[in-house]
Each structure stands twice: as structure tokens, then as C-alpha cells.
Amino acid sequence: MTLDRRDFLKLAGAAGLAVTTLPGLPGSARAQSDPSGPYWVFVHAGGGWDPTLLCDPKGRADEEAEDPLNMYFTDQIGTAGNLRYAPVGMNQQFFDKHHQRTLVINGVDTQTNNHDAGVRHTFSGKLAQGHPALAALIAGESRDQPMAFISNGGYDVTGGLVAPTRVGNIGAVSRIAWPNSINGAPDGPPFHREPTLDRIRQAMNRRKGVVETQSDLPRHRHGISQLFTARTGQNTLRRLTEVLPGEFDRARLKRQSQVACAAFAAGISRSANLTLGGFDTHGNHDDSHIPRMAELLAGVDFLWDEAERQGIADDLIVMMGSDFGRTPGYNNGNGKDHWAITSVLLMGRGVPGNRVIGETNARHVPIPLDSATGRPAADPDKGMRIQPGHIHRALRRLAGLPEDVDRMFPIEARAEFDLLAS
């Protein structure tokens, strides 16, 4: 027998794949997506990272400093091009290698100390609930791709634009991609010989035509097409099996990167969420946070290496962010608590690298900016704070999203200066 819908969905669940796409924005007419990119990766440092241990360094002047923000010294702060970094973890290796493609945005005000709200604001550009992630907006323009939006967690609300694909047991994908193979391998023994399989396909296609003529609603026709694609096994997931690495890295973020880059290279995906938790360090901050930050940077460095290996690095765009920042100073448990001020890193195609936008003072409080120039305001009382919405307005333009996206999911934050202007 061919793989029926129930068995297909069982296998999809085993593989962690959500394979039924949704109809997208009402009233919008979109052509088939261009599989050649750009490709978007959104990296979430779960729990609220500390930018002063990364790209907005604040050291202490000497050992006698009272209530220091960090234990390293000011004269230890490193530089890579125009970027400054804290002298901890693998910051030096990362920024020395990637500063030319990296834009640092400091002093970003998430306007919240709540985890859910902070993640939503950072990755959708809006504090209110229900706003779709930028990854979903981008994937919604490419919803004909079977894994348009891959999510490993983080903020993946879609607003009904596209179904997120959650990749769990990637080894089961081959069984879905090659449904006529007994062992799930492209060269494995078949359930049916090819002539028999052709007759089955022809009969199912005739049945599909009959069913489609009985429906006048585009949504129903789309669902019928998805069902018959699943039943006949005519899906493009087999392209993914051809480019997946033979061995996956044990590190979580690196493994996520391998799957995302393979899906991009196969032309079946447009955006991906990568996540690494463990940044909510209310106790023993330095001992816990610095190794986690190093793991995060090692994962993003691996992402770029993997993109190079798959031949898609020139078309890759990466956004790195977190729920919010950490307090300017330590609590009684040598930890740091929630702080609304954070940083965002952008990298890749269309991003002016080796550049810093936004400043904070010695206590990690944003310095108000001139809304026309993006530089510190002459009159701080009339200046603005960068919010995630400002960043998302610029990223929407970079992504070339249509006007109907802004009408349905508006962002109020506005600035005269373009954060992505070179």
C-alpha cells in the first residue's frame, strides 16, 4: 500500500514535523517563492542575556570600585574594528572573526522585565500579545516551501500565516521523504514496483481532480492538494535528505544550525529559530553566564561555518537577541536580575557590519538618541530610546515584506534614521 494520510501524519509527528501550511494573509496575491534566498535565522538566548558581558562592556576601574557592574577591569575591554566586547569567554575569537559582518545595537529598551513579553517584543517588534514573529512573516511569503519556518523554540507565534516545522527526530524524515521504500532509504527495497506505483499515482490524481471540482473555496482546494501530496509521497523533503550532514553535532545549537542550513540549501525553508537557554542567572551570575555566552557564540560561529559549507553564507541574515538584559550590578547571591535594557546583534546580507548604533552610560542606562540621526541627542529630554519595533521596521524593509503585512500587523515605533543605512 502507499503511505496514507494517517500514517503520514504519524511519521510526521515522530519526526517533529508540522507539514500542513496555512493559507496566509487574506486578499494577498503572491507568486511562488524564490528558493535562492535570502535565508533568515533568529537566535534566542533564553532567559535574558547580559550585554555587558558581550557587546556593551562595562568594567570596573579598580578593585576598590563599589557596586561594580562586572568584575573585569575597564582597561581589559577589547576591540575588533569599531566593535567593543567584554574580555570574557570566546568574545575575542568571535568578534575578531565576525565583526565585519556584525551590526551591534545597544541600549534597546524592551519595556518589560517579564520573560514572555520580552521574548515577544524582541522577536516580533511588538509588546502586545498575538503579534507574529518576524520569522513567521518572512516564511509566510514562502509558504509553498514545505518547511518554510523551522522552529526550535523561542517566539514562534505565526498569526495563521504559516505552520512552524518543529524538527525533533530528524532521522525519521527519510521515511517520510521515501514512502515507497521499506527501510526509508532512497535505494531501499520498494513496497511497489515502479509500474504499479505509477498506476496508483494516476488513480489518485484522477480522484484529486474530481474532489477539487467539488470545492469552490481556495482554503479547501489548498487542503486537498496537501492531502494528496502526502498520500502519494510526492514531497520535496527528499531534497533535504540529500544535503543533511552524515553526522550531527552533539551541541544543541550546532545541531539546530546543521538542520537549518541543510533546509535552506535544499530550497525548502526560508527562516529558522535557534534557541539556547540558561541565561536567567539570578545566582552565581559570572560562573553560569559566561560559559553559556561562550556556548552561544560558538553555536553562531558554527552556523556561519555550516552556511559556508552549504554554499548559502552570502544569502544568510542572522538576528541575535534575548528576553531583556541583566541588572547593572550583583544581588546578594552574586547573581543579576531582570533589566529591561538589552542589545541586539544583526549579521549578514544587507546588514552594514563593523558598526555600533546606540549607547548606554556607565550604569547601563540608554543615552537618548536624536530620532533624525541616531546619534546622542543634544537635548536628552527630547531624545528617543531604541525599541525592538525600530529594529523590526528596518528588518521588514530589508526582507521586502509587502504593505499588507504592515497593515495587518502594524508597528508603532518609528524613527527618521534607518538603522540599516550604510
Backbone torsions as a table, in degrees:
resi	resn	phi	psi	omega
1	MET	NA	153.1	172.2
2	THR	-77.2	167.2	-179.5
3	LEU	-73.8	113.4	-179.1
4	ASP	-84.5	174.9	-172.4
5	ARG	-61.8	-41.4	-178.1
6	ARG	-63.3	-45.0	178.7
7	ASP	-65.8	-37.8	178.9
8	PHE	-60.5	-45.7	-178.6
9	LEU	-67.7	-33.5	175.7
10	LYS	-62.7	-45.2	178.9
11	LEU	-65.2	-39.4	178.8
12	ALA	-61.5	-41.2	177.8
13	GLY	-64.7	-38.6	178.6
14	ALA	-64.4	-34.0	180.0
15	ALA	-84.0	-7.3	-177.1
16	GLY	76.9	26.0	-175.7
17	LEU	-105.7	131.1	169.4
18	ALA	-102.3	113.0	-166.7
19	VAL	-111.5	-4.0	-179.3
20	THR	-96.2	113.5	-179.9
21	THR	-81.8	162.1	-178.4
22	LEU	-106.5	164.9	-170.3
23	PRO	-73.8	-11.7	174.6
24	GLY	85.0	-164.9	-175.3
25	LEU	-64.9	132.1	179.2
26	PRO	-69.0	140.7	175.0
27	GLY	80.3	-0.3	-178.2
28	SER	-99.5	134.5	178.9
29	ALA	-106.3	119.3	-176.4
30	ARG	-128.1	140.5	176.5
31	ALA	-77.5	169.8	174.7
32	GLN	-60.6	140.8	-174.3
33	SER	-71.4	154.9	176.3
34	ASP	-86.3	115.6	-175.3
35	PRO	-74.5	-0.7	-173.9
36	SER	-88.9	6.1	177.0
37	GLY	107.7	-178.9	5.4
38	PRO	-72.8	163.9	179.5
39	TYR	-116.0	138.2	-173.2
40	TRP	-116.7	133.3	175.6
41	VAL	-125.7	129.3	179.5
42	PHE	-114.5	115.3	-174.9
43	VAL	-103.2	119.4	-177.5
44	HIS	-105.8	118.2	172.0
45	ALA	-88.1	96.0	-168.7
46	GLY	-72.6	127.6	175.0
47	GLY	116.6	-16.6	-178.8
48	GLY	103.3	94.1	-177.5
49	TRP	-79.2	170.0	-178.8
50	ASP	-109.0	100.9	-179.2
51	PRO	-62.6	-22.7	179.7
52	THR	-74.0	-9.8	170.9
53	LEU	-100.3	11.0	-177.9
54	LEU	-133.9	-89.7	-167.6
55	CYS	-114.0	0.6	176.8
56	ASP	-131.0	65.3	-168.6
57	PRO	-68.1	140.1	176.2
58	LYS	-136.3	100.9	-179.2
59	GLY	-97.7	174.7	176.0
60	ARG	-97.7	149.4	-176.4
61	ALA	-70.7	-37.8	-178.7
62	ASP	-160.1	-180.0	-177.0
63	GLU	-70.4	-15.2	-178.6
64	GLU	-91.8	-1.0	-177.4
65	ALA	-61.2	134.0	179.5
66	GLU	-89.1	141.5	178.5
67	ASP	47.9	58.1	-178.1
68	PRO	-69.6	148.7	174.6
69	LEU	-72.0	-35.8	-179.8
70	ASN	-145.2	166.0	-176.7
71	MET	-91.7	-14.3	176.4
72	TYR	-77.7	165.4	-174.8
73	PHE	-99.2	152.9	-176.9
74	THR	-57.7	-40.1	-177.0
75	ASP	-75.0	-1.3	175.7
76	GLN	-93.1	-9.2	-177.5
77	ILE	-60.7	133.1	-176.4
78	GLY	-98.1	165.1	177.5
79	THR	-134.6	146.7	172.7
80	ALA	-138.3	105.2	-171.9
81	GLY	62.8	-126.1	179.2
82	ASN	-91.8	0.6	-177.0
83	LEU	-95.6	145.1	175.4
84	ARG	-113.1	147.0	-178.6
85	TYR	-144.7	154.3	177.3
86	ALA	-71.0	142.8	-176.6
87	PRO	-82.6	57.8	-177.8
88	VAL	-137.3	165.1	173.8
89	GLY	54.7	-136.5	178.3
90	MET	-109.0	27.0	-179.7
91	ASN	-56.5	-44.9	-177.6
92	GLN	-61.0	-47.8	-179.7
93	GLN	-60.5	-42.2	-176.7
94	PHE	-67.1	-50.5	-175.6
95	PHE	-73.7	-32.5	173.8
96	ASP	-59.5	-37.7	-176.7
97	LYS	-82.3	-34.9	-168.0
98	HIS	-118.2	5.4	-173.5
99	HIS	-64.0	-29.3	-178.3
100	GLN	-67.6	-21.5	179.7
101	ARG	-106.8	5.8	-170.6
102	THR	-111.6	129.2	170.5
103	LEU	-107.7	123.1	178.7
104	VAL	-101.3	129.1	176.4
105	ILE	-117.5	108.6	-177.8
106	ASN	-100.3	162.2	176.5
107	GLY	69.8	32.5	-180.0
108	VAL	-81.9	124.9	-176.6
109	ASP	-96.3	107.0	179.0
110	THR	-78.5	-11.8	176.6
111	GLN	64.0	23.1	-179.5
112	THR	-159.3	155.1	170.0
113	ASN	-114.0	10.8	-179.4
114	ASN	-92.9	133.3	-175.5
115	HIS	-59.6	-53.2	-176.0
116	ASP	-60.8	-45.4	-179.6
117	ALA	-65.8	-39.0	-179.6
118	GLY	-65.0	-44.3	178.3
119	VAL	-63.1	-42.9	179.5
120	ARG	-61.6	-45.8	-178.3
121	HIS	-64.8	-43.5	-177.2
122	THR	-64.7	-39.5	-171.4
123	PHE	-106.0	0.8	172.6
124	SER	-122.4	-20.3	-177.8
125	GLY	87.1	4.6	-177.5
126	LYS	-138.9	137.9	-178.8
127	LEU	-80.0	-28.6	-177.0
128	ALA	-67.5	152.8	-179.0
129	GLN	-71.9	153.8	173.7
130	GLY	88.4	-7.2	-178.9
131	HIS	-74.4	129.8	-176.3
132	PRO	-70.6	150.3	175.0
133	ALA	-64.4	149.7	177.0
134	LEU	-60.1	-35.1	177.4
135	ALA	-58.2	-37.8	179.5
136	ALA	-72.4	-39.1	177.8
137	LEU	-60.4	-42.8	-179.6
138	ILE	-68.2	-45.3	-179.7
139	ALA	-65.6	-29.6	178.9
140	GLY	-61.8	-23.7	175.8
141	GLU	-80.0	-8.4	-177.6
142	SER	-129.4	34.4	-171.1
143	ARG	-69.7	-9.1	174.0
144	ASP	-72.8	-13.9	176.7
145	GLN	-80.1	133.9	-170.9
146	PRO	-65.8	-24.7	177.5
147	MET	-127.1	50.7	-172.2
148	ALA	-56.0	-38.3	-177.5
149	PHE	-127.3	107.6	176.4
150	ILE	-94.7	129.3	179.9
151	SER	-127.6	128.8	173.1
152	ASN	-104.9	16.8	-178.1
153	GLY	122.2	-157.6	-175.9
154	GLY	72.5	-154.5	-178.1
155	TYR	-91.3	110.5	-177.7
156	ASP	-131.1	31.0	172.1
157	VAL	-63.2	133.5	-172.0
158	THR	-109.7	-14.0	-177.2
159	GLY	63.1	21.3	179.5
160	GLY	77.7	13.5	-176.6
161	LEU	-84.7	-31.9	-174.7
162	VAL	-163.1	151.9	177.0
163	ALA	-88.8	127.2	176.2
164	PRO	-70.3	142.8	175.6
165	THR	-100.4	116.3	179.2
166	ARG	-102.7	114.3	-173.4
167	VAL	-93.1	111.4	177.2
168	GLY	-105.7	-90.0	179.2
169	ASN	-83.4	89.5	-175.1
170	ILE	-65.8	-20.9	179.8
171	GLY	-65.4	-23.2	179.9
172	ALA	-79.5	-10.0	-178.0
173	VAL	-61.2	-38.8	-177.3
174	SER	-63.3	-30.6	178.2
175	ARG	-67.8	-31.6	175.9
176	ILE	-77.3	-39.6	-176.7
177	ALA	-68.6	-29.4	-177.6
178	TRP	-124.5	69.8	-172.8
179	PRO	-68.1	-18.6	179.8
180	ASN	-89.2	-0.2	179.3
181	SER	-95.3	130.5	-177.5
182	ILE	-63.7	-39.2	-178.6
183	ASN	-102.2	8.1	176.9
184	GLY	77.6	9.2	178.8
185	ALA	-102.6	147.4	-178.1
186	PRO	-60.2	-27.4	-179.8
187	ASP	-108.2	17.4	-178.8
188	GLY	-78.2	167.0	179.0
189	PRO	-64.0	135.6	-174.6
190	PRO	-87.7	155.8	169.6
191	PHE	-69.5	-40.5	-178.2
192	HIS	-127.4	147.8	169.7
193	ARG	-72.0	159.3	-173.2
194	GLU	-59.2	-43.5	178.4
195	PRO	-59.1	-40.3	178.4
196	THR	-66.3	-41.6	179.8
197	LEU	-64.0	-38.0	177.8
198	ASP	-62.4	-41.4	179.5
199	ARG	-65.7	-38.1	177.1
200	ILE	-63.4	-44.7	179.0
201	ARG	-61.4	-43.2	179.9
202	GLN	-61.7	-43.3	179.5
203	ALA	-64.2	-40.2	180.0
204	MET	-69.7	-36.8	177.1
205	ASN	-64.6	-39.0	176.4
206	ARG	-63.1	-42.6	178.6
207	ARG	-63.2	-39.6	178.1
208	LYS	-59.8	-44.8	179.5
209	GLY	-60.0	-40.7	179.2
210	VAL	-64.5	-46.0	-177.8
211	VAL	-65.0	-40.5	-179.0
212	GLU	-64.3	-36.0	179.5
213	THR	-68.4	-17.2	-179.9
214	GLN	-89.5	0.4	-179.0
215	SER	-124.0	134.2	179.1
216	ASP	-104.1	-7.3	-175.2
217	LEU	-94.3	128.8	178.1
218	PRO	-55.4	-38.0	-179.7
219	ARG	-61.5	-42.1	179.6
220	HIS	-66.8	-42.1	179.4
221	ARG	-63.3	-38.8	178.6
222	HIS	-63.3	-43.4	178.9
223	GLY	-64.6	-37.9	177.8
224	ILE	-62.9	-42.9	178.9
225	SER	-61.1	-42.8	179.0
226	GLN	-63.1	-42.4	-179.0
227	LEU	-63.0	-45.8	-177.5
228	PHE	-71.3	-30.6	174.1
229	THR	-62.9	-43.9	178.9
230	ALA	-63.1	-42.1	-175.4
231	ARG	-68.7	-35.9	-177.7
232	THR	-88.2	-10.6	-178.8
233	GLY	74.9	12.5	179.5
234	GLN	-84.6	76.6	-178.6
235	ASN	-128.1	158.6	-175.4
236	THR	-90.9	8.9	177.3
237	LEU	-63.5	-23.4	179.8
238	ARG	-64.3	-26.0	175.3
239	ARG	-63.7	-34.3	178.2
240	LEU	-64.8	-42.1	-178.4
241	THR	-62.9	-24.4	-178.2
242	GLU	-78.1	-22.1	-176.3
243	VAL	-114.5	-6.4	176.1
244	LEU	-62.3	143.1	178.6
245	PRO	-65.1	152.5	179.6
246	GLY	-67.8	-25.2	-179.1
247	GLU	-139.9	136.4	-178.7
248	PHE	-98.0	143.4	177.9
249	ASP	-69.7	146.5	-178.8
250	ARG	-74.9	-27.9	-179.8
251	ALA	-67.4	131.2	-171.4
252	ARG	-57.1	-50.3	-175.7
253	LEU	-66.9	-34.6	178.5
254	LYS	-69.0	-40.6	178.0
255	ARG	-63.3	-42.0	176.4
256	GLN	-60.1	-39.8	179.8
257	SER	-64.5	-39.7	179.9
258	GLN	-61.9	-44.1	-179.9
259	VAL	-66.7	-44.9	-178.7
260	ALA	-61.3	-47.2	-178.6
261	CYS	-65.2	-36.7	177.4
262	ALA	-64.9	-42.1	179.3
263	ALA	-65.1	-38.6	175.8
264	PHE	-63.8	-47.3	-177.9
265	ALA	-63.2	-30.9	179.3
266	ALA	-78.5	-9.0	179.5
267	GLY	75.7	22.8	-176.9
268	ILE	-115.5	8.0	-178.6
269	SER	-146.1	155.0	179.5
270	ARG	-121.6	-33.3	-177.5
271	SER	-142.9	157.6	-178.7
272	ALA	-149.7	140.6	170.1
273	ASN	-97.7	127.9	171.3
274	LEU	-114.7	141.9	-175.9
275	THR	-136.5	146.9	171.7
276	LEU	-144.5	120.7	-178.5
277	GLY	-92.9	-171.5	175.8
278	GLY	97.9	13.8	-176.1
279	PHE	-97.6	0.9	-178.6
280	ASP	-88.0	72.6	-168.2
281	THR	-96.0	81.0	178.1
282	HIS	-78.1	-12.6	176.4
283	GLY	-137.9	148.6	179.4
284	ASN	48.0	53.5	-171.2
285	HIS	-56.2	-55.6	-173.9
286	ASP	-63.2	-44.3	-177.1
287	ASP	-64.2	-30.9	-178.7
288	SER	-94.0	-39.2	-170.5
289	HIS	-77.2	-41.8	-175.7
290	ILE	-63.7	-45.7	176.0
291	PRO	-63.1	-35.3	179.2
292	ARG	-67.6	-39.0	177.5
293	MET	-64.7	-38.4	177.6
294	ALA	-64.1	-39.6	177.5
295	GLU	-63.8	-39.6	178.2
296	LEU	-61.7	-49.2	-178.2
297	LEU	-66.5	-36.0	176.3
298	ALA	-62.6	-37.5	178.5
299	GLY	-67.6	-41.7	179.7
300	VAL	-70.6	-37.1	174.3
301	ASP	-60.7	-42.7	177.4
302	PHE	-63.0	-39.2	177.5
303	LEU	-55.4	-45.4	-179.8
304	TRP	-68.4	-38.4	176.4
305	ASP	-63.5	-41.2	179.9
306	GLU	-68.1	-37.2	176.8
307	ALA	-63.7	-38.4	175.5
308	GLU	-62.8	-44.6	-178.2
309	ARG	-63.2	-35.7	-180.0
310	GLN	-86.2	-3.7	176.4
311	GLY	77.4	24.9	-178.2
312	ILE	-121.1	6.8	-173.5
313	ALA	-60.9	-35.1	-179.0
314	ASP	-68.9	-15.4	-178.9
315	ASP	-111.5	15.8	-175.4
316	LEU	-99.4	138.7	173.8
317	ILE	-126.7	131.2	-176.4
318	VAL	-124.7	134.3	170.6
319	MET	-118.4	127.8	176.9
320	MET	-114.7	130.7	179.2
321	GLY	-160.0	-177.6	-177.4
322	SER	-148.7	-177.7	-178.1
323	ASP	-62.8	-44.2	-178.0
324	PHE	-174.1	-159.6	178.5
325	GLY	-109.0	-165.6	178.1
326	ARG	-118.3	154.0	-175.0
327	THR	-60.0	149.0	178.7
328	PRO	-77.9	78.7	-178.4
329	GLY	135.4	165.7	-174.2
330	TYR	-96.9	149.1	173.0
331	ASN	-88.3	-172.9	-176.1
332	ASN	-68.0	-15.6	178.0
333	GLY	-102.0	20.9	-177.6
334	ASN	59.3	24.4	174.9
335	GLY	-106.5	179.4	174.6
336	LYS	-130.1	142.0	-175.1
337	ASP	-99.9	-168.1	-174.9
338	HIS	-75.4	140.2	180.0
339	TRP	-142.9	130.0	-171.8
340	ALA	-68.6	-17.9	-174.6
341	ILE	-90.3	133.2	-175.5
342	THR	-145.0	-170.8	175.5
343	SER	-132.3	157.1	175.4
344	VAL	-130.4	137.4	176.3
345	LEU	-112.2	132.6	175.5
346	LEU	-119.0	142.2	-176.2
347	MET	-143.6	147.4	166.4
348	GLY	107.0	-154.6	-171.9
349	ARG	-57.2	124.4	177.7
350	GLY	81.6	-1.1	-179.2
351	VAL	-99.7	123.3	177.2
352	PRO	-71.2	105.9	-175.0
353	GLY	-81.7	177.0	-179.8
354	ASN	55.4	44.3	-173.9
355	ARG	-144.9	148.2	177.1
356	VAL	-125.9	131.8	173.9
357	ILE	-120.1	136.5	178.0
358	GLY	88.6	147.1	-179.7
359	GLU	-138.6	154.4	170.4
360	THR	-127.8	157.6	-180.0
361	ASN	-84.1	-171.2	-174.8
362	ALA	-63.3	-20.1	178.5
363	ARG	-104.8	20.5	175.8
364	HIS	60.5	43.4	173.3
365	VAL	-110.2	133.2	-176.3
366	PRO	-60.5	139.7	171.4
367	ILE	-88.9	122.1	-176.7
368	PRO	-57.5	141.8	-176.9
369	LEU	-109.6	152.3	171.0
370	ASP	-71.3	122.8	-175.4
371	SER	-67.1	-16.3	-179.4
372	ALA	-91.1	-28.0	-173.6
373	THR	-117.0	-23.6	-176.0
374	GLY	81.4	3.3	177.0
375	ARG	-97.9	165.0	-179.8
376	PRO	-52.9	133.8	-175.6
377	ALA	-72.3	140.5	176.3
378	ALA	-63.2	-36.0	176.3
379	ASP	-114.4	99.9	-176.1
380	PRO	-55.7	-30.2	-178.6
381	ASP	-67.3	-19.1	-179.8
382	LYS	-106.8	5.6	-178.2
383	GLY	-82.9	176.1	-178.7
384	MET	-122.8	155.6	170.4
385	ARG	-103.2	139.1	174.4
386	ILE	-69.1	131.7	175.2
387	GLN	-117.5	161.0	177.1
388	PRO	-53.7	-32.1	179.1
389	GLY	-60.1	-37.5	177.2
390	HIS	-61.3	-41.7	-179.9
391	ILE	-66.5	-42.1	-177.0
392	HIS	-70.2	-32.5	175.4
393	ARG	-61.6	-42.1	178.5
394	ALA	-67.0	-40.2	-179.2
395	LEU	-69.8	-34.7	175.5
396	ARG	-61.5	-40.2	177.1
397	ARG	-65.1	-42.2	179.1
398	LEU	-62.0	-36.2	-179.7
399	ALA	-77.5	-13.0	-179.5
400	GLY	69.0	31.8	179.7
401	LEU	-67.6	143.1	-176.5
402	PRO	-71.8	166.0	-176.8
403	GLU	-63.6	-29.3	-177.8
404	ASP	-65.8	-24.2	174.6
405	VAL	-64.8	-44.8	179.3
406	ASP	-66.8	-32.2	178.6
407	ARG	-70.5	-41.3	-178.4
408	MET	-78.4	-33.5	-176.9
409	PHE	-130.2	71.9	-174.9
410	PRO	-71.1	152.0	174.0
411	ILE	-119.9	124.8	-174.9
412	GLU	-78.4	-31.0	-175.5
413	ALA	-61.9	127.6	-178.9
414	ARG	-135.3	150.1	174.2
415	ALA	-149.1	146.0	-179.5
416	GLU	-73.5	-31.4	-178.5
417	PHE	-84.4	149.5	-179.7
418	ASP	-95.4	118.6	-178.7
419	LEU	-62.9	-23.1	-176.3
420	LEU	-106.0	12.9	176.0
421	ALA	-72.6	136.8	-177.9
422	SER	-80.6	NA	NA
